[in-house]
Amino acid sequence: MAEADLRARTGDGIRALAAWAASPAARQLPDDIRRRAALILADDLGAMVAGAVEPQVAATLAGFTRSSGREEATVFAPGAPRLDRFNAAGANGMAAAWCELDEGYRAVPCHAGAYLLSALLAEAEAVGASTQEVLEAIAIAYEITIRIAHAFPFQPMNVHPHAAFATIGAAAGAAVARRLTADQLLAAVTGAASMAFAGPFNHAPKGALVRNAWTSAGAWIGLRSAEWAASGIGGLAETPFDVFAVCLGTQAHPEALAEGLGENWGVARGYHKIFACCQYAHSTVEASLKLHARLHRQPDATPPSEIVVETHPLGLGLVAVAPETVLAAKFSIPHAAAAVALLGSGGQTAFSSTALHDPAIAALRRHVELRALTPIGAPPNDRPARVTWTFADGSAWSERCDSARGGTDQPFDDAILLAKLADNTAAVFPNMPAELESILAATPEALARNWGESVRRMTDQEK
């Protein structure tokens, strides 16, 4: 298809997407979609709190505080400091994906919740939106973000989605929270698309911590894009095509932008994590935990002498044997396989600084071999792994996981996700789970409450 035609169709699709997103009809969320938005809110807030206590993230808060103006929005960090909306969004954006515990979207690489929430929540608190309006904005902004990601997929995955789509998600979140008109929303999202950046995908497996700052920079750009759009400054309806297809060389599927709007909601197709690592490694973690259960492993048990991980093509790229940072460990199957074998956990402890520098884990990483697993099934069974432990006596044991839990095929129940939330927030905000549970339950009082009041109830230190 001619480039001019694809570009024109992109413009038509973006206009239709913006018109829908700004319409009253888009805010009429079905109950299941409102609930999914609430789950994303709860899960990603918990991930944000977990990230906020990491030393590098905590250190950046001082800089955000120094440059802040009037107090408008809350940072979900110890003490719940209040900064201007731009600095609060930047601080929360730095924490959003730090621990790899945020919700994600599997159909195309995109963590829309992490991209939109920091800007959306800061804007919502600053303008006095209700909690119900926050949930509406999450569902709508998520839809905008994942549809643009679907329309312009990277093949190969050379640009990380946090760099490619964070500005867009943040602009969508802020624009919907501000209730911008369709033309203004279009200007905000396309203006933000013009400021997407080409963060290399390999910075994640190589452990460059700047990768975790892309959601922070995206939050600031997205908020500014919404503000500038309200002043008449924005991009073109065709800007996403110019940026992604022309400049970054992606494919272009403009039909993904507007087909089935209001029917096939993106928030219904996301996944949740309980393992603190790249989703590509989750099947390896699950197969390893099956081996633990099968062999009744104890903490002092003799470790395997060799581990073979047969896995899918995306997993085969996670090869670091000596990861230098916790981020690199989260993108290393040798580390995941070794840490889970020795610790019996795929949670944050397995990917912490302590685990990264554990001599026993480091030694076992050198005895992990990656191989291709064939054949690969169709989605959702397209990211499998088979893990084999071989012991010094020659005995060998294998387990396989075809699809890691957390997706729409094997969703976690509320109890698991609420336990994860409590674990992530207990030391900092012990009241956060109760308030988020009431939002998830859609109690009229919780939904009608001003978002700022909901935040105050979540961050109150008194039980």
Stockholm file with secondary structure:
# STOCKHOLM 1.0

chainA/1-463         MAEADLRARTGDGIRALAAWAASPAARQLPDDIRRRAALILADDLGAMVAGAVEPQVAATLAGFTRSSGREEATVFAPGAPRLDRFNAAGANGMAAAWCELDEGYRAVPCHAGAYLLSALLAEAEAVGASTQEVLEAIAIAYEITIRIAHAFPFQPMNVHPHAAFATIGAAAGAAVARRLTADQLLAAVTGAASMAFAGPFNHAPKGALVRNAWTSAGAWIGLRSAEWAASGIGGLAETPFDVFAVCLGTQAHPEALAEGLGENWGVARGYHKIFACCQYAHSTVEASLKLHARLHRQPDATPPSEIVVETHPLGLGLVAVAPETVLAAKFSIPHAAAAVALLGSGGQTAFSSTALHDPAIAALRRHVELRALTPIGAPPNDRPARVTWTFADGSAWSERCDSARGGTDQPFDDAILLAKLADNTAAVFPNMPAELESILAATPEALARNWGESVRRMTDQEK
#=GR chainA/1-463 SS CCHHHHHHHHHHHHHHHHHHHTSGGGGCCCHHHHHHHHHHHHHHHHHHHHHHTSHHHHHHHHHHHHTCCSCCEECSSTTCCEECHHHHHHHHHHHHTTTSCSCEETTTTBCHHHHHHHHHHHHHHHHTCBHHHHHHHHHHHHHHHHHHHHHSCCSSCCBCHHHHHHHHHHHHHHHHHHTCCHHHHHHHHHHHHHTCCCCBGGGTTTTCGGGGGHHHHHHHHHHHHHHHHHTTCCCCTTHHIIIIIIISCCCCCGGGGTTTTTTSCGGGGEECCSSSSCGGGHHHHHHHHHHHHHHTCCTTSCCCSEEEEEECTTGGGCCCSSCSSHHHHHTCHHHHHHHHHHHSCCSGGGGSHHHHTCHHHHHHHTTEEEEECSSCCSTTSSSCEEEEEECTTSCEEEEEESSCTTSSSSCCCHHHHHHHHHHHHTTTCTTHHHHHHHHHTTCHHHHHSBHHHHHHHHHCSCC
#=GC SS_cons         CCHHHHHHHHHHHHHHHHHHHTSGGGGCCCHHHHHHHHHHHHHHHHHHHHHHTSHHHHHHHHHHHHTCCSCCEECSSTTCCEECHHHHHHHHHHHHTTTSCSCEETTTTBCHHHHHHHHHHHHHHHHTCBHHHHHHHHHHHHHHHHHHHHHSCCSSCCBCHHHHHHHHHHHHHHHHHHTCCHHHHHHHHHHHHHTCCCCBGGGTTTTCGGGGGHHHHHHHHHHHHHHHHHTTCCCCTTHHIIIIIIISCCCCCGGGGTTTTTTSCGGGGEECCSSSSCGGGHHHHHHHHHHHHHHTCCTTSCCCSEEEEEECTTGGGCCCSSCSSHHHHHTCHHHHHHHHHHHSCCSGGGGSHHHHTCHHHHHHHTTEEEEECSSCCSTTSSSCEEEEEECTTSCEEEEEESSCTTSSSSCCCHHHHHHHHHHHHTTTCTTHHHHHHHHHTTCHHHHHSBHHHHHHHHHCSCC
//
